[in-house]
Amino acid sequence: MAESITIECTFHVKAGRSGHGRMENGSGSERAKVEPGRVPRVSRLMALAIRFERLIQEGHVRDYAQLSRLGHVTRARVTQIMNLRLLAPEIQEDILFLPRVHEGRDPITERDLRPLVAELEWADQRRMWRSLKAIYETD
């Protein structure tokens, strides 16, 4: 004797490559909600510096000159971006997780960080960073 089984599940069709639909589990409403505002430019530059460093370490890119050619920017600009990696690790982390900007200009720019980068001692960088963040948080 044959038994009949009923299976119920929720799915949604997501557009795939070449316009073909693709079924996925769930209703599709579980997608991550995007926080309003935009990621500060200095946060994106910090992430870019980390990515550039990895490309060089893994041998995908030879040097800053090759990065500048690929990115259509000057070697000096690549150096400015890469100098962000000279910051103390916790400052780099703070920069990556700066709050989103909802309107107007970014409160902290790469140019604001150049004096910190020029400071070799991480303790001095941390002190300078606290001062810069205090200005940012009061605005």
C-alpha positions as CSV (number, residue, x, y, z in Angstrom):
1,M,0.0,0.0,0.0
2,A,1.4,3.4,-1.0
3,E,1.5,6.2,1.5
4,S,1.2,9.8,0.6
5,I,3.4,12.3,2.2
6,T,3.0,16.1,2.1
7,I,6.0,18.3,2.6
8,E,5.6,22.0,3.2
9,C,8.4,24.5,2.9
10,T,8.9,28.1,2.2
11,F,11.1,29.1,-0.7
12,H,11.8,32.1,-2.9
13,V,13.1,32.4,-6.4
14,K,16.2,34.5,-6.7
15,A,17.5,35.9,-10.0
16,G,20.6,34.0,-11.0
17,R,23.1,34.5,-13.8
18,S,21.8,34.9,-17.3
19,G,18.4,35.7,-16.0
20,H,17.7,32.2,-14.8
21,G,15.8,31.8,-11.6
22,R,17.2,29.9,-8.7
23,M,15.2,28.5,-5.7
24,E,16.5,29.2,-2.3
25,N,15.2,28.2,1.1
26,G,13.2,30.7,3.1
27,S,11.0,33.5,2.2
28,G,13.8,35.9,1.2
29,S,12.9,38.3,4.0
30,E,15.7,36.9,6.1
31,R,18.3,38.9,4.2
32,A,20.6,41.1,6.2
33,K,19.1,44.5,6.7
34,V,21.4,47.2,5.4
35,E,22.0,50.0,7.9
36,P,21.2,53.4,6.6
37,G,24.0,55.8,5.7
38,R,27.4,55.1,4.0
39,V,30.6,53.6,5.2
40,P,33.2,56.4,5.8
41,R,35.8,56.7,3.0
42,V,38.6,56.3,5.5
43,S,37.1,52.9,6.5
44,R,37.1,51.8,2.9
45,L,40.6,53.0,2.4
46,M,41.7,51.0,5.5
47,A,40.1,47.9,4.1
48,L,41.8,48.6,0.7
49,A,45.2,48.9,2.4
50,I,44.7,45.5,4.0
51,R,43.7,44.0,0.7
52,F,46.6,45.6,-1.1
53,E,49.0,44.2,1.5
54,R,47.6,40.7,1.1
55,L,47.9,41.0,-2.7
56,I,51.6,41.9,-2.4
57,Q,52.2,39.2,0.2
58,E,50.6,36.5,-1.9
59,G,52.5,37.5,-5.0
60,H,49.5,38.6,-7.1
61,V,51.0,42.1,-7.3
62,R,54.7,42.9,-7.3
63,D,54.9,46.3,-5.7
64,Y,53.2,49.7,-5.1
65,A,54.1,50.8,-8.6
66,Q,52.1,47.9,-10.1
67,L,49.2,48.7,-7.7
68,S,49.2,52.3,-8.8
69,R,49.1,51.3,-12.5
70,L,46.3,48.8,-11.9
71,G,44.3,51.4,-9.9
72,H,45.0,54.3,-12.1
73,V,46.4,56.4,-9.3
74,T,49.8,57.8,-8.5
75,R,52.4,55.8,-6.5
76,A,52.2,58.6,-3.9
77,R,48.5,57.9,-3.4
78,V,49.1,54.2,-3.0
79,T,51.8,55.0,-0.4
80,Q,49.3,57.2,1.5
81,I,46.8,54.4,1.5
82,M,49.3,51.8,2.5
83,N,50.7,54.0,5.3
84,L,47.4,53.3,7.1
85,R,48.9,49.9,7.9
86,L,51.5,51.6,10.0
87,L,48.8,52.5,12.6
88,A,48.5,50.6,15.8
89,P,46.2,47.5,15.3
90,E,43.4,48.8,17.5
91,I,43.4,52.1,15.7
92,Q,43.0,50.2,12.4
93,E,40.2,48.2,13.9
94,D,38.5,51.4,15.1
95,I,38.8,52.9,11.6
96,L,37.3,49.8,10.0
97,F,34.3,50.0,12.3
98,L,33.6,53.8,12.4
99,P,29.9,54.5,12.4
100,R,28.1,55.1,9.2
101,V,27.8,58.7,7.9
102,H,24.2,59.8,7.4
103,E,24.8,63.2,5.8
104,G,27.4,65.7,5.0
105,R,31.2,65.1,5.0
106,D,33.1,62.4,6.7
107,P,34.2,63.6,10.2
108,I,37.6,61.8,9.9
109,T,39.6,61.7,6.7
110,E,42.8,60.0,5.6
111,R,44.4,63.4,5.7
112,D,43.5,63.7,9.4
113,L,45.4,60.4,10.0
114,R,48.6,61.5,8.4
115,P,50.1,62.9,11.6
116,L,49.3,59.6,13.4
117,V,50.9,57.6,10.6
118,A,54.1,59.8,10.9
119,E,54.3,58.9,14.6
120,L,56.4,55.7,15.1
121,E,55.4,55.0,18.7
122,W,52.0,53.2,18.9
123,A,51.4,54.7,22.4
124,D,51.7,58.2,20.9
125,Q,49.5,57.2,18.0
126,R,46.9,55.9,20.5
127,R,47.0,59.2,22.4
128,M,46.6,61.2,19.2
129,W,43.8,58.9,18.0
130,R,41.9,59.4,21.3
131,S,42.1,63.2,20.8
132,L,40.9,62.9,17.2
133,K,38.0,60.7,18.1
134,A,37.0,63.1,20.9
135,I,36.7,65.8,18.3
136,Y,34.7,63.5,16.0
137,E,32.3,62.4,18.8
138,T,31.5,65.9,19.9
139,D,30.5,67.0,16.4
